[in-house]
Amino acid sequence: MNKVINAGICSYGMSGKLFHAPFLQAHPGYALKAIVERHNQDSKERYPDAKLYRSVEELCADPELDLIVVNTPTHLHYEQAKLVLNSGKHMVVEKPFAVTAAQAEEIAQLAAEKNLFISVYQNRRYDGDFRAVKEVIDRGWLGDLREAEIRYDRYRPAFSGKAHKEGDMPGAGIIYDLSPHLVDQAVQLFGFPKALFTDVWRMRPDVVANDYFEILFYYDTLRVRLKATCIARESLYAYTIHGMKGSFLQQRSDLQEIRLQEGVKPSLDNWCDAPSKPDGLLHTEINGEVVRQETTSGPGNYMGYYDDVYKALTGAGPNPVPAADGIRNMRIIDAAILSAKERRVVSL
């Protein structure tokens, strides 16, 4: 890799520590040059050569940087994305793209006017469990699909202390935190829905923002439910897919986040182990024979995202998650919020 892309990160919270800095450091096509920490200097322990800035404004003013990762709280994406683009830098922006589709469209238009690159960070496309589901569907093993459910269950019965996620501010709530993953995966698997209906709720008494949602996607011959909750001490299958020939059930079993928390360093190779025991169940008919068997997903690799971004920036491949994908997902989330507010089906 001859070209090296100098990168900076807008925040060194959880996403910066786990999902961005390790990958930019480990990929041979990038150089992690700068990190923003407003008050601390934790990044110096692992990245002593990276410059430490106290504001996104300082980061954007660094003439050495080619690419900036906007991984700050959702309500800051709109203003900070514009700041990055107006400084002439390419950009990766965390999901959700912005608080509204209108904001996302404005950011994309600014990037187009300045001929700058934007990619939305949808790392769950690179999960091993999701890829197992996609392979089963792509192979046509289930026949014509009729019903599907994608869940993201957590057990967090008390307030996390993070106001930008669970407080009273724009972009807070589980609908912004987790639905971008589920919406993106559903559209990747099944296409853009024709309409939707949503139930959004606040289950925990000490939390201001919503912490539960259920979204129903309507297609001509398919129904897809997306669901997330914060009080699931015992999780169900994360993916349930039913077709006219059979069913596939898949647990949320990708181990990358766990391994990153343990300090494992990622690489372009398969750095994360696959599940040690079966995590799926396939019950269908293949070549006229009924098959019911346990399955085990392969390893995922989030480095695939940053490798795809590198290829896109160097002209060797397409943008893995272009702005149009982020706008499309925000249109769905906007419609879901409207549906919950007005208690009605919203056409897309």
C-alpha positions in Angstrom: 0.0 0.0 0.0 1.9 3.0 -1.3 -0.5 5.8 -0.2 -0.9 6.4 3.5 -4.1 8.2 4.7 -3.5 10.4 7.7 -6.5 10.1 10.0 -7.9 11.9 13.1 -10.6 10.9 15.5 -13.1 13.4 17.1 -13.6 11.5 20.3 -11.9 8.9 22.5 -14.9 7.5 24.2 -16.0 3.9 23.8 -16.4 4.0 20.0 -13.0 5.7 19.6 -11.2 3.3 21.9 -12.8 0.1 20.4 -14.1 0.6 16.9 -11.9 3.3 15.3 -8.5 3.9 16.8 -7.4 0.2 16.9 -8.3 -0.3 13.3 -6.8 2.9 12.0 -3.6 2.1 13.9 -3.4 -1.5 12.6 -4.3 -1.0 9.0 -1.1 -0.4 6.9 -2.9 2.1 4.7 -3.6 4.6 7.6 -1.6 6.6 10.0 -3.5 7.6 13.2 -2.2 11.1 13.6 -4.5 12.9 16.0 -7.2 12.3 18.6 -9.5 14.7 20.4 -9.9 14.4 24.2 -11.5 17.4 25.8 -10.2 16.9 29.3 -8.2 13.6 29.6 -5.2 12.2 27.8 -6.1 8.4 28.0 -5.2 8.0 24.3 -1.5 8.7 25.0 -1.2 5.3 26.7 -1.9 3.3 23.5 -1.2 5.9 20.9 1.7 8.0 22.2 2.6 9.3 18.7 -0.8 10.7 17.9 -1.3 14.4 18.6 -3.7 15.3 21.4 -6.2 18.0 20.6 -8.8 19.5 23.0 -11.5 20.4 20.4 -12.8 19.2 17.0 -12.0 22.7 15.7 -8.3 22.2 16.5 -8.4 18.7 14.8 -10.0 20.1 11.7 -7.3 22.8 11.5 -4.5 20.2 11.3 -3.2 20.4 7.7 -1.7 17.0 7.9 -5.0 15.1 8.1 -6.7 13.6 5.1 -9.6 11.8 6.9 -11.5 12.6 10.1 -13.8 10.3 12.0 -16.9 12.0 13.5 -17.7 9.7 16.4 -19.1 12.2 18.9 -22.7 12.0 20.3 -25.4 12.0 17.6 -26.7 15.5 18.3 -23.2 16.9 17.4 -22.9 15.0 14.0 -24.6 17.7 11.9 -22.4 20.7 13.0 -19.2 18.7 13.3 -19.6 17.0 9.9 -20.0 20.4 8.3 -16.9 21.6 10.1 -14.9 18.7 8.8 -16.1 19.2 5.3 -15.5 22.9 5.3 -11.9 22.2 6.4 -11.4 20.1 3.3 -11.2 16.7 4.9 -12.7 13.4 3.9 -15.0 11.9 6.6 -16.3 8.8 8.3 -19.3 9.5 10.4 -20.7 7.2 13.0 -24.3 6.0 12.8 -26.8 7.4 12.9 -25.7 9.8 10.2 -27.5 12.7 11.9 -30.6 13.4 13.9 -32.8 13.8 10.8 -32.8 12.9 7.2 -32.8 16.6 6.3 -29.6 17.1 8.2 -28.1 14.1 6.5 -29.1 15.4 3.1 -27.5 18.8 3.8 -24.2 17.2 4.9 -24.2 15.0 1.7 -24.9 17.9 -0.5 -22.0 19.9 1.1 -19.6 16.9 0.5 -20.7 16.7 -3.1 -20.1 20.4 -3.7 -16.6 20.1 -2.2 -15.9 16.8 -3.9 -15.2 15.1 -0.6 -15.7 11.5 0.5 -18.3 10.5 3.2 -18.9 7.1 4.5 -21.3 6.1 7.3 -19.9 3.7 9.9 -22.2 0.6 9.8 -19.8 -1.9 11.3 -22.5 -4.5 12.0 -22.5 -5.4 8.2 -19.2 -7.0 9.1 -20.5 -9.2 12.0 -20.1 -12.9 11.5 -23.6 -13.6 12.6 -25.1 -11.2 10.1 -23.0 -12.6 7.3 -24.3 -16.1 8.2 -27.9 -14.8 7.8 -27.1 -13.1 4.5 -25.4 -16.2 3.1 -28.5 -18.4 3.9 -30.8 -15.9 2.3 -28.5 -15.3 -0.8 -28.3 -19.1 -1.3 -32.1 -19.2 -1.5 -32.3 -22.1 1.0 -35.5 -20.8 2.6 -37.4 -20.2 -0.5 -39.6 -17.1 -0.9 -39.3 -15.1 2.3 -42.5 -14.3 4.2 -41.5 -13.2 7.8 -38.4 -12.1 9.6 -37.4 -10.6 12.9 -34.1 -8.9 13.9 -33.6 -8.1 17.5 -31.0 -6.3 19.6 -31.5 -7.3 23.2 -29.6 -5.8 26.2 -29.9 -6.0 29.9 -29.3 -2.6 31.4 -32.1 -2.1 34.0 -30.6 1.2 35.3 -29.6 4.5 33.8 -26.2 4.3 32.2 -25.2 7.8 33.2 -24.8 8.8 29.5 -27.1 11.8 28.9 -26.4 11.8 25.2 -27.8 8.3 25.0 -30.5 8.2 27.6 -31.2 11.8 28.6 -33.4 14.5 27.3 -31.6 15.8 24.2 -31.8 15.4 20.4 -30.6 12.0 19.2 -30.9 10.3 22.6 -32.8 7.1 23.0 -32.6 3.5 21.8 -34.4 4.5 18.5 -31.2 6.4 17.6 -28.7 4.1 19.3 -29.7 0.7 18.0 -32.3 1.1 15.3 -29.6 2.3 12.8 -28.0 -1.1 13.0 -31.3 -3.0 12.6 -32.7 -0.8 9.9 -29.5 -1.0 7.9 -29.3 -4.7 8.1 -33.0 -5.1 7.2 -32.5 -3.0 4.1 -29.4 -4.9 3.2 -31.2 -8.2 3.4 -34.7 -7.3 2.1 -34.6 -3.9 0.4 -36.4 -0.6 1.2 -39.8 -1.2 2.8 -43.1 0.3 1.4 -44.4 1.3 4.8 -43.9 0.9 8.5 -45.5 1.0 11.9 -43.7 1.7 15.1 -44.1 1.4 18.8 -41.6 3.3 21.0 -41.7 3.2 24.7 -39.8 4.1 27.9 -39.6 1.0 30.2 -37.3 2.1 32.9 -38.5 4.7 35.4 -35.2 6.4 35.9 -34.5 7.0 32.2 -35.9 10.0 30.2 -35.3 8.7 26.7 -37.0 5.8 25.0 -35.5 2.4 25.7 -37.7 0.1 23.7 -38.9 0.0 20.1 -40.6 -2.3 17.7 -40.8 -1.4 14.0 -42.8 -3.4 11.5 -41.7 -3.1 7.9 -44.3 -3.8 5.2 -43.3 -5.3 1.8 -45.6 -6.8 -0.8 -45.0 -10.4 0.3 -43.0 -10.0 3.4 -43.2 -8.6 7.0 -40.1 -7.7 8.9 -40.0 -6.8 12.7 -37.2 -4.9 14.2 -37.1 -4.9 18.0 -34.8 -3.7 20.8 -35.1 -3.6 24.5 -32.9 -2.8 27.5 -34.3 -5.3 30.0 -33.7 -8.7 28.3 -31.8 -10.7 30.9 -32.3 -13.7 28.7 -32.0 -13.1 24.9 -33.9 -14.8 22.1 -32.4 -15.5 18.7 -31.3 -12.2 17.1 -32.4 -13.2 13.6 -35.4 -15.3 12.8 -36.1 -15.8 9.1 -39.0 -17.8 7.7 -39.5 -18.7 4.1 -41.9 -21.0 2.2 -39.3 -23.8 2.3 -37.8 -23.4 5.7 -36.5 -21.3 8.6 -33.2 -20.0 9.9 -32.5 -18.9 13.4 -29.2 -17.1 14.3 -27.9 -15.9 17.7 -26.1 -12.6 18.1 -22.8 -14.2 18.6 -20.1 -12.1 17.0 -17.1 -11.8 19.4 -15.3 -8.8 18.1 -16.6 -6.2 20.6 -15.7 -8.6 23.5 -12.2 -9.2 22.1 -11.6 -5.5 21.5 -12.6 -4.8 25.2 -10.0 -7.5 26.1 -7.3 -5.5 24.3 -6.9 -7.9 21.3 -5.4 -6.0 18.3 -7.3 -6.3 15.0 -5.7 -7.0 11.6 -6.7 -7.6 8.0 -6.6 -11.3 8.7 -9.1 -13.1 10.9 -8.0 -11.8 14.2 -11.2 -12.7 16.1 -12.2 -16.2 16.8 -15.5 -17.7 15.5 -18.1 -18.9 18.1 -16.9 -22.1 19.8 -20.2 -23.9 19.5 -23.2 -23.8 17.2 -25.1 -20.5 17.2 -27.7 -21.1 14.5 -30.4 -23.5 13.4 -31.3 -24.3 9.8 -34.5 -26.2 9.1 -35.4 -26.3 5.4 -35.5 -28.4 2.2 -32.4 -28.5 0.0 -32.5 -30.5 -3.3 -35.6 -32.3 -2.2 -34.2 -33.4 1.1 -35.4 -32.0 4.5 -32.5 -30.7 6.5 -32.5 -29.7 10.2 -29.1 -28.9 11.5 -27.2 -26.7 13.9 -24.9 -24.2 12.2 -21.8 -22.2 13.4 -21.1 -18.7 12.0 -17.7 -17.7 10.9 -15.6 -14.8 12.3 -16.5 -11.3 11.5 -14.0 -8.5 10.9 -14.6 -4.8 11.3 -11.3 -4.2 9.6 -13.1 -5.0 6.4 -14.9 -1.7 6.7 -11.8 0.4 7.0 -10.1 -1.6 4.3 -13.1 -0.9 2.0 -12.9 2.8 2.9 -9.2 2.7 2.1 -9.9 1.1 -1.3 -12.6 3.7 -2.0 -10.3 6.6 -1.1 -7.5 5.3 -3.3 -9.8 4.5 -6.3 -9.6 0.7 -5.9 -13.2 0.0 -4.9 -16.6 1.5 -4.1 -17.6 3.4 -0.9 -18.8 0.6 1.5 -21.5 2.8 3.0 -22.1 5.9 1.0 -24.0 8.9 2.2 -27.1 7.7 0.2 -27.3 4.7 2.5 -27.2 6.9 5.6 -29.9 9.2 4.2 -32.1 6.2 3.4 -31.7 4.9 6.9 -32.5 8.3 8.4 -35.7 8.5 6.2 -36.8 5.3 7.8 -36.0 6.4 11.3 -37.8 9.7 10.8 -40.8 7.8 9.6 -40.6 5.4 12.6 -40.6 8.3 15.0 -43.6 9.9 13.2 -45.4 6.6 13.3 -44.9 6.2 17.0 -46.0 9.8 17.7 -49.2 9.6 15.5 -49.9 5.9 16.2 -50.3 5.1 12.5 -48.8 3.3 9.5 -46.5 5.6 7.6 -46.0 5.1 3.9 -42.4 5.3 2.5 
